[in-house]
Amino acid sequence: MGKAIISNLKFKKYVGKFDPAVFGQKLDDAYLATKRPDGEMTKYSFSPSTIGYGHGNCPRYWYMAFSGATFVDENSAVNVANMAVGTQSHERLQGLIRTFPEFVEEEKEIKNEYPPIRGFIDLVMNYDGETVIGEIKTAKQEVWDTRQAEMKSSANHMLQLLTYMKLTNAKEGFFLYENKNTQEVLVMPIQMNDRNSKIINDTFDWLCKVWDNFKDGDLPVIPDGYTKSKSPCKYCPLKKSCWAKTADEGSISISPMDVSF
Protein backbone atom coordinates (compact mmCIF):
# COMPACT_ATOMS: atom_id res chain seq x y z
CA MET A 1 0.00 0.00 0.00
CA GLY A 2 1.26 3.49 -0.85
CA LYS A 3 2.35 6.11 1.61
CA ALA A 4 -0.62 7.76 3.32
CA ILE A 5 -1.08 11.45 4.00
CA ILE A 6 -1.27 10.80 7.77
CA SER A 7 1.39 8.08 7.95
CA ASN A 8 3.73 10.23 10.05
CA LEU A 9 1.14 11.24 12.67
CA LYS A 10 0.56 9.36 15.91
CA PHE A 11 -2.69 9.86 17.81
CA LYS A 12 -3.66 8.73 21.25
CA LYS A 13 -7.15 7.31 21.62
CA TYR A 14 -9.47 10.24 21.03
CA VAL A 15 -12.74 10.51 22.97
CA GLY A 16 -14.32 13.58 21.33
CA LYS A 17 -16.69 13.79 18.38
CA PHE A 18 -13.85 14.66 16.03
CA ASP A 19 -11.54 11.74 15.26
CA PRO A 20 -8.31 13.05 13.65
CA ALA A 21 -7.37 9.60 12.34
CA VAL A 22 -10.70 9.19 10.55
CA PHE A 23 -10.44 12.72 9.18
CA GLY A 24 -6.93 12.03 7.91
CA GLN A 25 -8.03 8.80 6.25
CA LYS A 26 -10.85 10.61 4.49
CA LEU A 27 -8.36 13.18 3.20
CA ASP A 28 -6.15 10.34 2.00
CA ASP A 29 -9.10 8.76 0.19
CA ALA A 30 -10.09 12.11 -1.34
CA TYR A 31 -6.64 12.53 -2.88
CA LEU A 32 -6.70 8.97 -4.25
CA ALA A 33 -10.13 9.61 -5.77
CA THR A 34 -8.61 12.29 -8.02
CA LYS A 35 -6.33 9.80 -9.77
CA ARG A 36 -7.05 8.77 -13.33
CA PRO A 37 -9.28 5.66 -13.26
CA ASP A 38 -7.49 2.40 -13.96
CA GLY A 39 -8.34 0.76 -17.23
CA GLU A 40 -7.45 -0.23 -20.76
CA MET A 41 -5.53 2.40 -22.70
CA THR A 42 -3.42 2.62 -25.84
CA LYS A 43 -0.65 5.13 -26.38
CA TYR A 44 0.20 6.35 -29.86
CA SER A 45 3.30 8.41 -29.17
CA PHE A 46 6.18 8.88 -26.76
CA SER A 47 5.60 11.47 -24.03
CA PRO A 48 8.55 13.84 -23.43
CA SER A 49 7.71 14.02 -19.71
CA THR A 50 8.05 10.23 -19.43
CA ILE A 51 11.16 9.75 -21.56
CA GLY A 52 14.14 9.09 -19.32
CA TYR A 53 12.08 8.67 -16.13
CA GLY A 54 11.56 5.30 -14.46
CA HIS A 55 9.45 3.04 -16.67
CA GLY A 56 9.95 5.52 -19.53
CA ASN A 57 13.40 3.98 -19.98
CA CYS A 58 11.95 0.49 -20.48
CA PRO A 59 11.41 -0.81 -24.04
CA ARG A 60 8.90 -3.41 -22.82
CA TYR A 61 6.76 -0.69 -21.23
CA TRP A 62 6.52 1.23 -24.49
CA TYR A 63 5.71 -1.87 -26.53
CA MET A 64 2.86 -2.79 -24.18
CA ALA A 65 1.62 0.83 -24.03
CA PHE A 66 1.55 1.05 -27.84
CA SER A 67 -0.19 -2.32 -28.06
CA GLY A 68 -2.87 -1.41 -25.52
CA ALA A 69 -2.80 -2.56 -21.91
CA THR A 70 -4.46 -2.12 -18.54
CA PHE A 71 -2.94 0.90 -16.80
CA VAL A 72 -2.99 1.02 -13.00
CA ASP A 73 -1.97 4.22 -11.22
CA GLU A 74 0.40 3.13 -8.44
CA ASN A 75 0.82 6.62 -6.94
CA SER A 76 0.14 7.08 -3.23
CA ALA A 77 -1.94 9.90 -1.78
CA VAL A 78 1.28 11.77 -0.96
CA ASN A 79 2.47 11.49 -4.57
CA VAL A 80 -0.91 12.74 -5.81
CA ALA A 81 -0.70 15.69 -3.42
CA ASN A 82 2.84 16.51 -4.55
CA MET A 83 1.78 16.48 -8.21
CA ALA A 84 -1.14 18.77 -7.40
CA VAL A 85 1.24 21.24 -5.74
CA GLY A 86 3.45 21.09 -8.83
CA THR A 87 0.50 21.85 -11.11
CA GLN A 88 -0.52 24.81 -8.95
CA SER A 89 3.04 26.19 -9.09
CA HIS A 90 3.07 25.83 -12.88
CA GLU A 91 -0.15 27.78 -13.22
CA ARG A 92 0.95 30.54 -10.83
CA LEU A 93 4.36 31.02 -12.49
CA GLN A 94 2.92 30.85 -15.99
CA GLY A 95 0.44 33.54 -15.00
CA LEU A 96 3.28 35.83 -13.93
CA ILE A 97 5.50 35.12 -16.94
CA ARG A 98 2.53 35.74 -19.24
CA THR A 99 3.00 39.45 -18.47
CA PHE A 100 6.59 39.48 -19.79
CA PRO A 101 7.06 41.21 -23.18
CA GLU A 102 9.19 38.24 -24.29
CA PHE A 103 6.37 35.77 -23.63
CA VAL A 104 4.97 34.06 -26.74
CA GLU A 105 2.97 31.00 -25.69
CA GLU A 106 2.35 28.49 -22.91
CA GLU A 107 1.40 24.81 -23.04
CA LYS A 108 2.28 24.75 -26.74
CA GLU A 109 1.46 21.36 -28.26
CA ILE A 110 4.38 19.78 -30.09
CA LYS A 111 4.27 16.71 -32.33
CA ASN A 112 6.77 14.61 -34.24
CA GLU A 113 6.04 11.89 -36.77
CA TYR A 114 9.13 9.66 -36.43
CA PRO A 115 9.69 8.73 -33.76
CA PRO A 116 6.10 9.60 -32.77
CA ILE A 117 6.20 12.21 -30.00
CA ARG A 118 3.52 14.42 -28.52
CA GLY A 119 3.98 16.86 -25.67
CA PHE A 120 3.26 20.33 -24.34
CA ILE A 121 5.90 23.01 -23.84
CA ASP A 122 5.51 25.02 -20.63
CA LEU A 123 6.89 28.28 -22.01
CA VAL A 124 7.84 29.65 -25.41
CA MET A 125 9.73 32.93 -25.19
CA ASN A 126 11.31 35.20 -27.79
CA TYR A 127 14.52 37.12 -27.20
CA ASP A 128 15.71 39.31 -30.08
CA GLY A 129 14.04 37.06 -32.63
CA GLU A 130 15.35 33.80 -31.12
CA THR A 131 12.95 31.18 -29.73
CA VAL A 132 13.80 30.13 -26.19
CA ILE A 133 12.04 27.14 -24.58
CA GLY A 134 11.28 27.07 -20.86
CA GLU A 135 10.27 24.26 -18.52
CA ILE A 136 8.89 24.82 -15.02
CA LYS A 137 9.75 22.29 -12.32
CA THR A 138 9.29 22.09 -8.57
CA ALA A 139 11.66 20.49 -6.08
CA LYS A 140 11.61 19.71 -2.39
CA GLN A 141 14.38 21.19 -0.26
CA GLU A 142 17.00 18.44 -0.55
CA VAL A 143 16.57 18.20 -4.33
CA TRP A 144 16.61 21.98 -4.63
CA ASP A 145 19.90 22.12 -2.71
CA THR A 146 21.45 19.66 -5.16
CA ARG A 147 20.14 21.54 -8.21
CA GLN A 148 21.45 24.82 -6.83
CA ALA A 149 24.87 23.43 -5.91
CA GLU A 150 25.43 21.56 -9.18
CA MET A 151 23.37 23.75 -11.55
CA LYS A 152 22.31 20.51 -13.18
CA SER A 153 18.84 19.09 -13.81
CA SER A 154 17.76 15.48 -13.50
CA ALA A 155 18.28 13.33 -16.61
CA ASN A 156 14.57 13.05 -17.43
CA HIS A 157 14.05 16.80 -17.10
CA MET A 158 17.00 17.41 -19.41
CA LEU A 159 15.67 14.97 -22.01
CA GLN A 160 12.25 16.61 -21.89
CA LEU A 161 13.67 20.09 -22.49
CA LEU A 162 16.14 18.91 -25.16
CA THR A 163 13.30 17.13 -26.96
CA TYR A 164 11.33 20.36 -27.15
CA MET A 165 14.40 22.31 -28.21
CA LYS A 166 15.23 19.81 -30.95
CA LEU A 167 11.69 19.76 -32.32
CA THR A 168 11.45 23.57 -32.37
CA ASN A 169 15.06 24.11 -33.57
CA ALA A 170 15.69 26.25 -30.49
CA LYS A 171 19.31 26.92 -29.62
CA GLU A 172 18.52 28.01 -26.08
CA GLY A 173 16.26 26.87 -23.28
CA PHE A 174 15.97 27.12 -19.52
CA PHE A 175 14.62 25.44 -16.42
CA LEU A 176 12.72 27.42 -13.84
CA TYR A 177 12.93 25.39 -10.62
CA GLU A 178 10.80 26.45 -7.67
CA ASN A 179 11.61 25.37 -4.13
CA LYS A 180 8.44 23.76 -2.72
CA ASN A 181 9.42 24.80 0.80
CA THR A 182 10.37 28.45 0.26
CA GLN A 183 9.11 29.36 -3.24
CA GLU A 184 12.63 30.51 -4.16
CA VAL A 185 13.33 30.08 -7.86
CA LEU A 186 16.41 28.88 -9.70
CA VAL A 187 16.86 29.76 -13.36
CA MET A 188 19.08 27.26 -15.18
CA PRO A 189 20.02 28.14 -18.80
CA ILE A 190 20.56 25.29 -21.27
CA GLN A 191 22.18 25.51 -24.71
CA MET A 192 21.95 23.08 -27.60
CA ASN A 193 25.71 22.60 -27.71
CA ASP A 194 27.58 19.61 -29.14
CA ARG A 195 27.21 17.59 -25.94
CA ASN A 196 23.49 18.15 -25.63
CA SER A 197 22.96 17.56 -29.35
CA LYS A 198 24.59 14.14 -29.00
CA ILE A 199 22.50 13.32 -25.91
CA ILE A 200 19.20 14.07 -27.62
CA ASN A 201 20.21 12.50 -30.93
CA ASP A 202 21.18 9.28 -29.13
CA THR A 203 17.83 9.41 -27.32
CA PHE A 204 15.93 9.78 -30.58
CA ASP A 205 17.88 6.82 -32.00
CA TRP A 206 16.69 4.71 -29.04
CA LEU A 207 13.10 5.87 -29.48
CA CYS A 208 13.23 4.98 -33.18
CA LYS A 209 14.60 1.54 -32.34
CA VAL A 210 11.83 0.90 -29.81
CA TRP A 211 9.14 2.14 -32.21
CA ASP A 212 10.52 0.07 -35.11
CA ASN A 213 10.56 -2.98 -32.86
CA PHE A 214 6.92 -2.37 -31.93
CA LYS A 215 5.96 -2.14 -35.59
CA ASP A 216 7.80 -5.44 -36.18
CA GLY A 217 5.68 -7.07 -33.46
CA ASP A 218 8.50 -8.34 -31.22
CA LEU A 219 7.71 -7.96 -27.51
CA PRO A 220 10.89 -7.15 -25.53
CA VAL A 221 11.76 -9.27 -22.52
CA ILE A 222 11.95 -7.68 -19.08
CA PRO A 223 15.42 -6.05 -18.91
CA ASP A 224 18.09 -7.71 -16.79
CA GLY A 225 18.10 -6.47 -13.21
CA TYR A 226 14.47 -5.33 -13.21
CA THR A 227 12.31 -6.56 -10.32
CA LYS A 228 8.68 -5.73 -9.65
CA SER A 229 9.38 -4.58 -6.09
CA LYS A 230 11.95 -1.94 -7.04
CA SER A 231 12.12 1.07 -9.35
CA PRO A 232 11.47 1.39 -12.24
CA CYS A 233 8.92 -1.44 -12.02
CA LYS A 234 7.57 -0.59 -8.56
CA TYR A 235 5.49 2.38 -9.70
CA CYS A 236 5.08 1.41 -13.34
CA PRO A 237 1.40 1.62 -14.40
CA LEU A 238 1.83 -1.62 -16.37
CA LYS A 239 3.50 -3.61 -13.58
CA LYS A 240 0.57 -5.95 -13.01
CA SER A 241 0.16 -6.73 -16.70
CA CYS A 242 3.88 -7.04 -17.34
CA TRP A 243 4.65 -9.32 -14.38
CA ALA A 244 1.47 -11.42 -14.52
CA LYS A 245 2.06 -15.18 -14.61
CA THR A 246 0.11 -15.33 -17.86
CA ALA A 247 2.10 -12.50 -19.48
CA ASP A 248 4.13 -13.15 -22.62
CA GLU A 249 7.81 -13.32 -21.66
CA GLY A 250 8.89 -11.63 -24.87
CA SER A 251 11.20 -12.65 -27.69
CA ILE A 252 13.81 -9.91 -28.05
CA SER A 253 16.23 -8.13 -25.74
CA ILE A 254 16.55 -4.34 -25.99
CA SER A 255 18.62 -2.39 -23.49
CA PRO A 256 16.88 0.29 -21.43
CA MET A 257 17.57 3.90 -22.34
CA ASP A 258 20.96 5.07 -21.13
CA VAL A 259 20.54 8.15 -18.94
CA SER A 260 24.04 8.12 -17.43
CA PHE A 261 25.05 11.52 -18.76
NORBELZI-V451187 format. One record per residue. N is the residue number from 1. RES is the residue in three letters. PHI is phi as a letter, one per 30 degrees, with the letter a starting at -180 (NA if undefined). OMEGA is omega in whole degrees, -180 to 180 (999 if undefined). NEAR is the number of other ideal C-beta (glycine too) atoms within 10 Angstrom. Layout:
n	res	phi	omega	near
N	RES	PHI	OMEGA	NEAR
N	RES	PHI	OMEGA	NEAR
//
This chain:
n	res	phi	omega	near
1	MET	NA	-177	5
2	GLY	d	179	15
3	LYS	d	-178	12
4	ALA	c	178	18
5	ILE	e	-174	20
6	ILE	c	-173	18
7	SER	d	-177	13
8	ASN	c	-180	8
9	LEU	c	180	10
10	LYS	c	-179	6
11	PHE	c	169	10
12	LYS	d	179	6
13	LYS	e	-175	6
14	TYR	c	-174	11
15	VAL	c	-179	6
16	GLY	d	179	6
17	LYS	d	-179	5
18	PHE	d	179	7
19	ASP	c	-177	14
20	PRO	d	180	13
21	ALA	d	178	13
22	VAL	d	178	11
23	PHE	d	180	11
24	GLY	d	179	17
25	GLN	d	178	15
26	LYS	d	177	13
27	LEU	d	177	15
28	ASP	e	-180	21
29	ASP	d	-179	12
30	ALA	d	176	12
31	TYR	d	-178	20
32	LEU	d	-180	17
33	ALA	d	-179	10
34	THR	d	180	11
35	LYS	d	175	16
36	ARG	d	-179	10
37	PRO	e	176	8
38	ASP	d	177	13
39	GLY	l	-179	8
40	GLU	d	179	8
41	MET	a	177	13
42	THR	b	175	11
43	LYS	c	-178	18
44	TYR	c	-180	8
45	SER	a	174	17
46	PHE	d	178	24
47	SER	c	-179	16
48	PRO	e	-180	24
49	SER	d	180	16
50	THR	c	-180	19
51	ILE	e	176	26
52	GLY	i	-177	24
53	TYR	c	174	18
54	GLY	h	-177	15
55	HIS	d	177	23
56	GLY	d	176	23
57	ASN	c	-171	22
58	CYS	c	179	24
59	PRO	d	180	26
60	ARG	d	178	26
61	TYR	e	-177	27
62	TRP	d	178	26
63	TYR	e	-179	23
64	MET	d	179	26
65	ALA	d	178	24
66	PHE	d	-179	19
67	SER	d	-175	12
68	GLY	j	-177	11
69	ALA	a	178	20
70	THR	d	-180	14
71	PHE	c	178	21
72	VAL	b	-180	15
73	ASP	d	-176	15
74	GLU	c	-177	18
75	ASN	d	176	18
76	SER	d	177	20
77	ALA	e	179	24
78	VAL	d	178	17
79	ASN	d	179	17
80	VAL	d	179	20
81	ALA	d	179	16
82	ASN	d	179	15
83	MET	d	178	15
84	ALA	d	177	12
85	VAL	d	178	14
86	GLY	d	179	16
87	THR	d	179	11
88	GLN	d	178	11
89	SER	d	176	19
90	HIS	e	-175	20
91	GLU	d	-180	11
92	ARG	d	-179	13
93	LEU	d	177	20
94	GLN	d	178	17
95	GLY	d	178	10
96	LEU	d	-177	9
97	ILE	d	177	17
98	ARG	e	-179	11
99	THR	d	-179	7
100	PHE	d	177	10
101	PRO	d	-180	6
102	GLU	d	-178	12
103	PHE	d	179	16
104	VAL	c	-173	12
105	GLU	a	175	13
106	GLU	b	-179	20
107	GLU	h	179	11
108	LYS	d	179	15
109	GLU	d	180	9
110	ILE	b	-179	16
111	LYS	b	175	10
112	ASN	b	-176	17
113	GLU	d	-178	7
114	TYR	b	-6	10
115	PRO	d	-178	19
116	PRO	d	-178	15
117	ILE	b	174	21
118	ARG	b	-180	14
119	GLY	a	-178	20
120	PHE	b	-178	13
121	ILE	d	-179	24
122	ASP	d	-174	22
123	LEU	b	169	26
124	VAL	c	-179	20
125	MET	c	177	21
126	ASN	b	179	13
127	TYR	b	-180	9
128	ASP	h	176	6
129	GLY	i	-180	5
130	GLU	c	177	10
131	THR	d	178	16
132	VAL	b	-175	21
133	ILE	c	180	26
134	GLY	b	176	23
135	GLU	b	180	24
136	ILE	c	179	21
137	LYS	b	174	21
138	THR	c	-178	21
139	ALA	b	174	21
140	LYS	d	-167	12
141	GLN	e	-175	11
142	GLU	d	177	9
143	VAL	d	177	15
144	TRP	e	-179	20
145	ASP	e	179	12
146	THR	d	179	13
147	ARG	e	-178	20
148	GLN	d	-178	15
149	ALA	d	-175	8
150	GLU	c	-174	9
151	MET	h	-178	11
152	LYS	b	179	13
153	SER	d	171	19
154	SER	d	-177	17
155	ALA	d	-178	18
156	ASN	d	176	19
157	HIS	d	180	21
158	MET	d	180	23
159	LEU	d	178	25
160	GLN	d	-179	26
161	LEU	d	-180	27
162	LEU	d	176	25
163	THR	d	180	26
164	TYR	d	179	25
165	MET	d	179	24
166	LYS	d	-175	19
167	LEU	d	177	18
168	THR	c	-178	16
169	ASN	h	179	8
170	ALA	d	179	21
171	LYS	d	-177	13
172	GLU	b	176	16
173	GLY	a	178	25
174	PHE	a	170	18
175	PHE	c	171	23
176	LEU	c	180	20
177	TYR	c	174	22
178	GLU	c	176	21
179	ASN	d	-179	19
180	LYS	d	-177	17
181	ASN	d	-171	11
182	THR	c	-176	9
183	GLN	i	170	11
184	GLU	d	179	11
185	VAL	b	178	13
186	LEU	b	178	15
187	VAL	c	-175	9
188	MET	b	-179	20
189	PRO	d	180	10
190	ILE	b	177	21
191	GLN	c	176	14
192	MET	d	179	19
193	ASN	d	-177	10
194	ASP	e	-179	8
195	ARG	d	-178	9
196	ASN	d	176	18
197	SER	d	179	14
198	LYS	d	180	11
199	ILE	e	-176	20
200	ILE	d	176	20
201	ASN	d	176	11
202	ASP	d	178	13
203	THR	d	179	23
204	PHE	d	177	20
205	ASP	d	179	11
206	TRP	d	179	19
207	LEU	d	178	22
208	CYS	d	179	13
209	LYS	d	-180	15
210	VAL	d	179	21
211	TRP	d	179	20
212	ASP	d	179	12
213	ASN	d	177	18
214	PHE	d	-180	18
215	LYS	d	178	8
216	ASP	d	176	8
217	GLY	i	-180	9
218	ASP	c	179	15
219	LEU	d	177	17
220	PRO	d	174	22
221	VAL	d	174	16
222	ILE	d	-177	19
223	PRO	e	177	17
224	ASP	e	178	8
225	GLY	j	179	7
226	TYR	d	174	18
227	THR	b	-174	10
228	LYS	d	-179	12
229	SER	c	-178	8
230	LYS	b	177	10
231	SER	d	9	11
232	PRO	d	-176	17
233	CYS	d	-171	22
234	LYS	e	-178	13
235	TYR	c	179	16
236	CYS	d	-179	24
237	PRO	d	179	21
238	LEU	c	-176	23
239	LYS	e	-176	18
240	LYS	d	179	16
241	SER	d	-176	15
242	CYS	d	-175	22
243	TRP	c	180	15
244	ALA	d	-180	10
245	LYS	d	-178	4
246	THR	c	-176	5
247	ALA	d	175	16
248	ASP	d	-178	11
249	GLU	d	-179	7
250	GLY	j	-175	17
251	SER	b	-178	10
252	ILE	b	180	13
253	SER	c	176	13
254	ILE	b	-179	19
255	SER	d	174	12
256	PRO	d	177	19
257	MET	d	178	23
258	ASP	d	179	13
259	VAL	c	-178	17
260	SER	c	178	5
261	PHE	c	999	13
//
